[in-house]
Amino acid sequence: MLSTHQLKFQYTPEVKFDFPDIQCALGDTLVISGESGSGKTTLLHILGGLIKPNQGSLRLNNTDIHLLEGAQLDKYRGKNISIIFQKMHFISSISVMENILLAQWLGTGLKDANAVNELLAKLNIADQGKKHINQLSQGQQQRAAIARALINRPSLILADEPTSSLDNKNAMIVEELLKESAKSLNAALVIVTHDMRMKKHSQNLIELV
Amino acid sequence: MIIWLAFKNVFYKPLTAALNIIIFSTGIGIITMLSLVQQQFENKFEKSIEGIDMVMGASGSPLQLILSAVYHIDAPTGNIPLEEAEKWMHHPYIASAVPLAYGDSYMSFPMLGSDSSYIIHFGAELLSGKLNEKNYEVVIGSDVADKLKLKLGDQFHSTHGQEEGGEEHEGIKWVVTGILKPTGKAIDRIIVSNIESVWGIHGENGCTHDHEEGEECHHHEQEASKEITAVLLKYRNPMAAMQLPRLIKEQSKNLQLAQPAIEVNRLFSLLGIGMDAIRYLAYFIMALSAISIFISIYNTLKERMFELAMMRTLGASKFKVLSLILSEGLIYSVFGYLAGLFLGILGYQMVAMLAENEFQMSFSQLPFDINQQILLLAVSLLIGFLAAIFPAIKSYFIQISTTLAHE
């Protein structure tokens, strides 16, 4: 269960955000939408523990994320939270497979090539593992990023505009893939988007203003 | 895993990596080669002057006298009358005196007439055979035996003078009766006979059979029979060092004295200036390489900010990211050092080959100075560290959120 309480964040006295409280059960999906500048990404980064809220609390299962500091927070994030950014940010000097193994190692301290291969197979990119990220098509890159996000079986998956650069068909596929994966891993899935297509079929929706 | 990733990052741009390693290893290589060569030189030179306080010979350059009489890499300054030399060889101030008579050479290895004290003086031991007893019997140094593949009982004709291609003394055959163990000193490349043989080959025996020009032959017979080239002296006590040079100068004006220790130091300091200049160049190249490594890491850092921020969101601590970038600098160090060591040894072998061809100075084993190499490795690591520390600190303070935000 992910829940927030009176989160506030301030860049400058003029630019400050007051976020509505949100809740998302494990296995469920929450879509957060809003115009540019409404603080979607800021909220996502707060949920992911990348920045600290100035006020308010943030709880995932039994952990108060806003209280974690430094390396402890890094470690917690690596193990429990996955973030899918609009751009993949794969490490270009190593292969897709190695990128995912690195994520596994950073999150859990272990490397399990079998688990990575299984996951790649499940996402239909089993034969792309040895390639570097720039050798993959857009859709394959998206799948590789999802594989990296799922490998540590996180409790919270955050996705920042995962579909906005995809065509209808692929956007649909990715959306379904994310929802299904979250369900099967029993993870809370929070998607930040301004993609109208996604808003249409979401029951759990928060609009930022 | 971090070191593995650093390795992948460094060699992801192979040309940049190669350039950095080449520059780095050039610096290390020059320093390694210089110190190897210098050590070997000093080793060779200093080993051979042990127990020689003074060299007495014909007047000329004192350095030349030392180079010819002790190291056999220069022409002799001339000859001195045996009678004159003997006056001092048996002087009470003298502990030991080794007379040397030069004459011929064989395949450009110098042949030397002396008495048994020469071999004893240089602490050489027989590997096989026995010491020369009769005329025209020789004991050969280990290098001579190796290079010319001479065995006990082998016979050869000598050549007049030190140069290859000189006039051959056809009538007389020298016989190898003994081969010496390696000593690391000049004696390794000497062919030793008794003095009488040297006088003999230029005297009546050599002449009657071979010399067609009678006059020159006659000339040899008269002079060669009572002359020697130089004497290696060892003093009996410190008092001798004070008194004897003055006495000799006063009483034998045509003799020259040279102190090996002084001349060798002079030679080293002359060579040293050149070596220092090259060494400073090497330091400069090392500094250049630090800058070049810094620039290439710094440049890729700009491109890789997103990757590093992503690593942070995947759970990498600040310290892990810092150590990744530091490792990249240190990988350059390690590879640059190893390649430099290889280059240095290669360069040293080339110098050794050159020295062998020019001076028949064989650089036997590698005078590997482990302490110096540890120091060089430490300096290498320091350079890699310094080159990477600023980019590493920069990566340590990456703001994940602002780096990855696209709004």
Interface residues (C-beta under 8 A of the other chain):
Chain A: S36 G37 K40 T41 T42 H45 G48 L50 I51 G70 A71 D74 K75 R77 G78 K79 I83 F85 Q86 K87 H89 F90 I91 S92 S93 I94 E98 L102 A103 W105 L106 G107 K111 R148 D160 E161
Chain B: M1 L5 K8 N9 F11 Y12 R304 F306 E307 A309 M310 M311 R312 T313 L314 G315 A316 S317 K318 F319 K320 I400 S401 L404 A405 H406 E407
